[in-house]
């Protein structure tokens, strides 16, 4: 049964894969623009579905940023130092969620950064 599903996915699934790829690309471009509008710096990611913006300009490190933005704005991000010491001034955000939630999350992140 599983093999038949895999065969069907290979035969008919490429259109869906392209649609998903385009949607993730759209989300990535949106987040890159929002990060820049908020005043944070970031390299444009080439793959996956994560962004890794620097929060250094806010005056607080990634761990404090992550802890405060979840407490104050109910937005979950991962402190960059979870990926090594060189990530201490960064946060990681996923865009593998609904676009509507991404829009709202970045409104809240912007509001948080403006208060700092």
TORKEKE-457002 format. One record per residue (C-alpha): residue number from 1; residue in three letters; x negated, y negated, z. Coordinates in steps of 0.5 Angstrom, whole numbers, plus 500, padded with zeros to 3 digits. Each point is the difference from the previous one (the first is absolute). Layout:
<recs>
[rec NUM, 'ALA', [X, Y, Z]]
...
</recs>
This chain:
<recs>
[rec 1, 'UNK', [500, 500, 500]]
[rec 2, 'UNK', [494, 495, 502]]
[rec 3, 'UNK', [497, 502, 494]]
[rec 4, 'UNK', [506, 498, 495]]
[rec 5, 'UNK', [501, 494, 504]]
[rec 6, 'UNK', [492, 498, 498]]
[rec 7, 'UNK', [501, 502, 493]]
[rec 8, 'UNK', [506, 495, 499]]
[rec 9, 'UNK', [497, 495, 504]]
[rec 10, 'UNK', [494, 500, 495]]
[rec 11, 'UNK', [505, 500, 494]]
[rec 12, 'UNK', [505, 495, 502]]
[rec 13, 'UNK', [496, 496, 506]]
[rec 14, 'UNK', [496, 495, 496]]
[rec 15, 'UNK', [505, 495, 499]]
[rec 16, 'UNK', [501, 500, 508]]
[rec 17, 'UNK', [493, 499, 501]]
[rec 18, 'UNK', [499, 494, 496]]
[rec 19, 'UNK', [506, 497, 503]]
[rec 20, 'UNK', [497, 501, 507]]
[rec 21, 'UNK', [493, 498, 498]]
[rec 22, 'UNK', [503, 493, 497]]
[rec 23, 'UNK', [504, 499, 506]]
[rec 24, 'UNK', [494, 501, 505]]
[rec 25, 'UNK', [496, 495, 495]]
[rec 26, 'UNK', [506, 495, 501]]
[rec 27, 'UNK', [499, 501, 507]]
[rec 28, 'UNK', [493, 499, 500]]
[rec 29, 'UNK', [500, 494, 496]]
[rec 30, 'UNK', [505, 497, 505]]
[rec 31, 'UNK', [496, 501, 506]]
[rec 32, 'UNK', [494, 498, 497]]
[rec 33, 'UNK', [504, 493, 498]]
[rec 34, 'UNK', [503, 500, 507]]
[rec 35, 'UNK', [493, 501, 504]]
[rec 36, 'UNK', [497, 494, 496]]
[rec 37, 'UNK', [506, 496, 501]]
[rec 38, 'UNK', [499, 501, 508]]
[rec 39, 'UNK', [493, 498, 499]]
[rec 40, 'UNK', [497, 507, 502]]
[rec 41, 'UNK', [494, 503, 495]]
[rec 42, 'UNK', [500, 506, 497]]
[rec 43, 'UNK', [497, 504, 494]]
[rec 44, 'UNK', [506, 503, 495]]
[rec 45, 'UNK', [500, 508, 502]]
[rec 46, 'UNK', [499, 504, 494]]
[rec 47, 'UNK', [504, 506, 502]]
[rec 48, 'UNK', [504, 503, 506]]
[rec 49, 'UNK', [505, 496, 503]]
[rec 50, 'UNK', [497, 496, 505]]
[rec 51, 'UNK', [497, 493, 500]]
[rec 52, 'UNK', [495, 498, 505]]
[rec 53, 'UNK', [500, 493, 501]]
[rec 54, 'UNK', [495, 496, 505]]
[rec 55, 'UNK', [503, 496, 506]]
[rec 56, 'UNK', [494, 497, 502]]
[rec 57, 'UNK', [502, 493, 498]]
[rec 58, 'UNK', [506, 501, 505]]
[rec 59, 'UNK', [495, 500, 506]]
[rec 60, 'UNK', [501, 506, 502]]
[rec 61, 'UNK', [498, 507, 498]]
[rec 62, 'UNK', [504, 506, 497]]
[rec 63, 'UNK', [501, 504, 506]]
[rec 64, 'UNK', [503, 494, 504]]
[rec 65, 'UNK', [504, 498, 494]]
[rec 66, 'UNK', [503, 507, 499]]
[rec 67, 'UNK', [502, 500, 507]]
[rec 68, 'UNK', [503, 493, 500]]
[rec 69, 'UNK', [504, 500, 493]]
[rec 70, 'UNK', [503, 506, 503]]
[rec 71, 'UNK', [502, 498, 506]]
[rec 72, 'UNK', [502, 493, 498]]
[rec 73, 'UNK', [503, 501, 493]]
[rec 74, 'UNK', [501, 508, 500]]
[rec 75, 'UNK', [496, 501, 494]]
[rec 76, 'UNK', [495, 506, 500]]
[rec 77, 'UNK', [493, 499, 497]]
[rec 78, 'UNK', [494, 504, 502]]
[rec 79, 'UNK', [494, 497, 503]]
[rec 80, 'UNK', [494, 500, 495]]
[rec 81, 'UNK', [495, 503, 505]]
[rec 82, 'UNK', [504, 507, 500]]
[rec 83, 'UNK', [496, 501, 494]]
[rec 84, 'UNK', [493, 498, 502]]
[rec 85, 'UNK', [497, 494, 504]]
[rec 86, 'UNK', [499, 496, 493]]
[rec 87, 'UNK', [508, 499, 500]]
[rec 88, 'UNK', [500, 496, 507]]
[rec 89, 'UNK', [503, 494, 496]]
[rec 90, 'UNK', [505, 504, 496]]
[rec 91, 'UNK', [507, 503, 500]]
[rec 92, 'UNK', [502, 505, 496]]
[rec 93, 'UNK', [508, 500, 497]]
[rec 94, 'UNK', [503, 505, 496]]
[rec 95, 'UNK', [505, 499, 494]]
[rec 96, 'UNK', [503, 507, 500]]
[rec 97, 'UNK', [506, 497, 502]]
[rec 98, 'UNK', [506, 497, 497]]
[rec 99, 'UNK', [499, 493, 497]]
[rec 100, 'UNK', [505, 497, 504]]
[rec 101, 'UNK', [496, 502, 507]]
[rec 102, 'UNK', [494, 497, 497]]
[rec 103, 'UNK', [503, 493, 498]]
[rec 104, 'UNK', [503, 500, 507]]
[rec 105, 'UNK', [493, 502, 503]]
[rec 106, 'UNK', [496, 495, 497]]
[rec 107, 'UNK', [505, 495, 502]]
[rec 108, 'UNK', [499, 502, 507]]
[rec 109, 'UNK', [492, 500, 499]]
[rec 110, 'UNK', [500, 493, 497]]
[rec 111, 'UNK', [504, 497, 506]]
[rec 112, 'UNK', [495, 504, 505]]
[rec 113, 'UNK', [494, 497, 496]]
[rec 114, 'UNK', [503, 493, 500]]
[rec 115, 'UNK', [501, 500, 508]]
[rec 116, 'UNK', [493, 502, 501]]
</recs>
